[in-house]
Amino acid sequence: MAALRAFVPPLAIAVAIVLAGVAGHFAGPLWGWGVAGLAAAGALASFWLATHPVSRAAAVPDQHPARSRGGDAWPWLALLSGIPDPALMLDSRGVVLGANPAAASFFPNGIGRHISLANRSPELLSAVEQALARGSAQSFQVRSVVPVERTLVGQATPLFGQQKLEPTEPALLLVIRDHTAEHQIAEMRADFVANASHELRTPLASLKGFVETLQGAAKDDPVARDKFLAIMALQATRMSRLIDDLLSLSRIEMREHVPPTDRVALAPVIADVVAALRPLAEKANIVVEVVQGATLLGEGVIVLGDRDELAQVAQNLIQNAIKYGRLGGRIEVAISRRADRAQLSVKDDGIGIAPEHLPRLTERFYRVVPKDSRERGGTGLGLAIVKHIVNRHHGVLDITSKPGEGSVFTVRLPLA
Amino acid sequence: MNNHIVTSYDAEFAELDRATAEMGGLAEKLLADAFAALSRRDPRLAASAAASDGDIDRLERQVQERAITMIARRQPVANDLRHIFSVLKVAGDLERIGDLAKNIAKRALALSGETHPKPLINGLGHMTELALRQLKDVLDAYANRDGAKALMVWHGDAGLDLLYNSVFREQLTYMMEDPRTIGLCTHLLFAAKNIERIGDHTTNIAENINYLVTGVVLSDPRPKNDDTTSLLLRHRPMDAA
């Protein structure tokens, strides 16, 4: 019997790995390895237990399970750290005994407390409960919406079936894998189609209308033809801009759950953007002024960020300020440091925004005056893009405005 | 945290916190699912979300029974008494949040055959996102006894109120422009109101955490921005008839 117990788990690992290869062929490599990884981790743990049947009895963790390495205690913590995905060891009451480094970001300060205090998603909790009650492995999937969309899949594997254990003994292995990226791809596609079809229909219908007119009534009318072609060119430009914005929004949402890690100095990024927008500002006779607040020891304001995305934030905000600013007005772009935050603010002296619109501005396709926005070449996505980028950077976007006096858009980002 | 001579007393407290966390997790999921069912017009999701409210109610009764037993058997004082009372109140608020979210799920079920204007759903989506964020923060603050975070949530409700005002106006405008949307918009209006109420219960929880951590009751009037009770849009096409 003992020989059989020792034999089965390695077989399970082998089977899991072979299955992963096969699954990888059909379902895309990430998913296949994901499932097999979870299965192999469970198998690995039970393999160790099967080959060390005597030591289990002595495995009574003390208050600090991380240090219970001596004597006959089985080295489950070392086992956990051998798993690349977030992995936790729970006792039979559901209290977290220990976790590997990968689990730290998912379950901050959870050790020594019930798992529900670190993660309260019903799917995870019920998998843990079921696994302990039935003595068989349970897999689960958790979708969360805030603060960023995230999909986790995982498995709760009871180590000793339904055997009666001391309440503080290691009893259950919980392995989790971040499946956000895979899930987003499917979700994005649906979202993109829904948004695109909704917003592209209007310009497309007008294009078709003009084409029909040019083929029919206005066939031999050169004046009307020039006029219509100019409108058509405008509509086509609008459609391509819309597609560009939708694509960049999708791209940003896709990696929103992965915080950026580069160190970026804000000032040069802003300077480039302002220089690129100068012709547009000059056309509206608007002066764009960059103000850099006093910084300690003259060093620049450096944030953890993605350079291109931060440039896009600045570009969208400054472009908006030019679009909705006063002709002949002034825009102030300020970079400064406030406590532990970097701050970028764009202030215009335009018509301002009524208070009931302020909280809505970052919604997709929300427009204060729809006709006005379209005429100014807006896609209705500029601030939605800003919001998602700021979200990815763990920052905050703050908008204040007084009708008739102008608006201030402020982005606060964590310093590097 | 507390270290009592009788360890089973600590275990009873841990059990109270566990049940409260579980209730919170169910309430979060119920609200997220209720809105997802509404926006995707998914009657199955709506039905399963509405059914999960029963679990929240069951847990609340459990928490109440446990708390009463603890009071009767242990005669708690000071911190312990505050802890038990906070749990009771927090569980009560979570149960109400569950009810309000369930109400949205039921409306989602009623509306699953209707087409609805995307902008209106966008506004509700934004409200749901903000309410979920507040709820997540307050539950995290409760699990970690984080008074500062609770205070942040308490102040954050003003943002949800502003958003509600805006959504309320938008829905009224829609109904005035096209009376055929009145049936649909009324449901959406109630859904928006429910989310706003969820925000209020979330701030109640924040107040309780503050009380639990500091022992002081928040006495400043909470910043409120809901002015829909006094809002009447002037343009009334019916008067012209």
Boltz contact constraints between the chains, C-beta under 6 A:
constraints:
  - contact:
      token1: [A, 114]
      token2: [B, 18]
      max_distance: 6.0
  - contact:
      token1: [A, 116]
      token2: [B, 18]
      max_distance: 6.0
  - contact:
      token1: [A, 116]
      token2: [B, 21]
      max_distance: 6.0
  - contact:
      token1: [A, 116]
      token2: [B, 22]
      max_distance: 6.0
  - contact:
      token1: [A, 117]
      token2: [B, 21]
      max_distance: 6.0
  - contact:
      token1: [A, 117]
      token2: [B, 143]
      max_distance: 6.0
  - contact:
      token1: [A, 120]
      token2: [B, 21]
      max_distance: 6.0
  - contact:
      token1: [A, 120]
      token2: [B, 24]
      max_distance: 6.0
  - contact:
      token1: [A, 120]
      token2: [B, 25]
      max_distance: 6.0
  - contact:
      token1: [A, 121]
      token2: [B, 25]
      max_distance: 6.0
  - contact:
      token1: [A, 122]
      token2: [B, 25]
      max_distance: 6.0
  - contact:
      token1: [A, 122]
      token2: [B, 26]
      max_distance: 6.0
  - contact:
      token1: [A, 122]
      token2: [B, 29]
      max_distance: 6.0
  - contact:
      token1: [A, 145]
      token2: [B, 32]
      max_distance: 6.0
  - contact:
      token1: [A, 145]
      token2: [B, 132]
      max_distance: 6.0
  - contact:
      token1: [A, 146]
      token2: [B, 132]
      max_distance: 6.0
  - contact:
      token1: [A, 146]
      token2: [B, 133]
      max_distance: 6.0
  - contact:
      token1: [A, 146]
      token2: [B, 136]
      max_distance: 6.0
  - contact:
      token1: [A, 356]
      token2: [B, 165]
      max_distance: 6.0
  - contact:
      token1: [A, 356]
      token2: [B, 166]
      max_distance: 6.0
  - contact:
      token1: [A, 356]
      token2: [B, 169]
      max_distance: 6.0
  - contact:
      token1: [A, 359]
      token2: [B, 162]
      max_distance: 6.0
  - contact:
      token1: [A, 359]
      token2: [B, 163]
      max_distance: 6.0
  - contact:
      token1: [A, 359]
      token2: [B, 166]
      max_distance: 6.0
  - contact:
      token1: [A, 360]
      token2: [B, 166]
      max_distance: 6.0
  - contact:
      token1: [A, 363]
      token2: [B, 122]
      max_distance: 6.0
  - contact:
      token1: [A, 363]
      token2: [B, 126]
      max_distance: 6.0
